[in-house]
Amino acid sequence: MSLQIAFLGAGRMASAIVDGLLARHAAAPADVSVFGGAGPTASALSARTGVRLASDLPDLLRTADIVVVAFKPQHLASADARLAELTRGKLVLSVLAAKTLARLAKTFPHARNLVRTMPNTPAAIGAGVTGWAALQPLAPADRATVVALLGAMGREIELPEDQIDALMAVSGCGPAFVFEFTAALREAGVACGLARETAHLLALETVVGAAKLMAHTGTEPEELRNQVTSPKGTTYAGLQVLAARDFRGLLRDTALASRARSAELSAQD
Ligand SMILES: NC(=O)c1ccc[n+]([C@@H]2O[C@H](COP(=O)([O-])OP(=O)(O)OC[C@H]3O[C@@H](n4cnc5c(N)ncnc54)[C@H](OP(=O)(O)O)[C@@H]3O)[C@@H](O)[C@H]2O)c1
């Protein structure tokens, strides 16, 4: 990808994409420009990676073909009105949570296409999964660009925009659910008589190892579960409690609550 990419916002998410692009040689530092708010993030990202620090919005966007919008969702309402003209004819890709394509089109009305994306936090180490939807069907070259940009943070998947709230509930919020599960497993280990440090190590490595095993084998989780569950054995005894307390129903309600909140936020302007 030797297109010029401009980042509007240079915080954690922008850094994750820039780091991924550079590490995978999908872009060179000379292809990337960044511009942030009044704080130090853009100059810090530029100093750390060698990407160009733009002096203002016209400077950021003059030669850019792709614009990645990576400031906070609340910044959109007060975004510089010049962005409408400055992004004319460019491909605009937003990572803003809960900002719909229709809302983005108000700020970027002359973009050649708009892409709404929802990354998740493991993107910071290239292990994310990002769902995305485009306003118009993407031209083949733009599709390749989107896939390369988002692929720099891990896996990517296109889906209809009306499923982004559902994706938010699974992959967007999912890391926090897994963190909570891991902490609960650690506390359970302490309740079983382990020192906290030991329980932490065991819980963490178990979650990491089990996730790697699922990804490595491609085997359905139920099948892997069955492989380690002998009738009347130790795992069986534990799973009986999970079933009796409707663990799956609990997680379903958890995801439904997150989806509902995401839909509520997306409905706000
Ligand atoms: N972090 C995540 O895991 C995650 C996951 C999914 C989606 N997202 C989305 O990613 C976006 C960025 O999140 P983040 O965690 O990267 O935030 P962040 O680290 O706080 O970065 C925000 C960036 O926006 C800049 N900024 C502030 N005001 C601006 C303005 N008026 N114009 C241009 N840039 C401005 C900030 O610059 P200064 O601070 O230097 O002023 C900073 O570079 C959010 O919209 C969020 O919904 C984040």
The ligand as a Gaussian input file, in Angstrom:
#p B3LYP/6-31G(d) Opt

LIG

0 1
 N       -9.083000       2.084000      22.582000
 C       -9.879000       1.093000      22.168000
 O       -9.763000      -0.047000      22.556000
 C      -10.959000       1.327000      21.138000
 C      -11.687000       0.248000      20.654000
 C      -12.642000       0.492000      19.667000
 C      -12.849000       1.772000      19.201000
 N      -12.143000       2.800000      19.716000
 C      -12.374000       4.143000      19.211000
 O      -11.151000       4.737000      18.870000
 C      -11.265000       6.138000      19.026000
 C      -10.029000       6.642000      19.705000
 O       -9.904000       6.015000      20.977000
 P       -8.491000       5.983000      21.700000
 O       -8.603000       4.993000      22.795000
 O       -7.402000       5.859000      20.688000
 O       -8.483000       7.494000      22.329000
 P       -7.246000       8.318000      22.833000
 O       -6.077000       7.441000      23.113000
 O       -7.758000       9.216000      23.911000
 O       -6.878000       9.249000      21.575000
 C       -7.705000      10.291000      21.135000
 C       -6.924000      11.114000      20.120000
 O       -7.754000      12.164000      19.613000
 C       -6.982000      13.353000      19.633000
 N       -7.846000      14.515000      19.614000
 C       -8.443000      15.150000      20.645000
 N       -9.171000      16.187000      20.175000
 C       -9.045000      16.194000      18.833000
 C       -9.550000      17.008000      17.798000
 N      -10.393000      18.005000      18.056000
 N       -9.177000      16.720000      16.517000
 C       -8.351000      15.683000      16.252000
 N       -7.848000      14.873000      17.194000
 C       -8.211000      15.134000      18.466000
 C       -6.133000      13.222000      20.860000
 O       -5.047000      14.122000      20.817000
 P       -4.371000      14.728000      22.148000
 O       -4.799000      13.869000      23.303000
 O       -2.918000      14.665000      21.893000
 O       -4.896000      16.105000      22.229000
 C       -5.689000      11.772000      20.703000
 O       -4.648000      11.690000      19.743000
 C      -12.532000       6.401000      19.810000
 O      -13.467000       7.007000      18.940000
 C      -13.027000       5.040000      20.242000
 O      -14.435000       4.952000      20.158000
 C      -11.182000       2.615000      20.673000

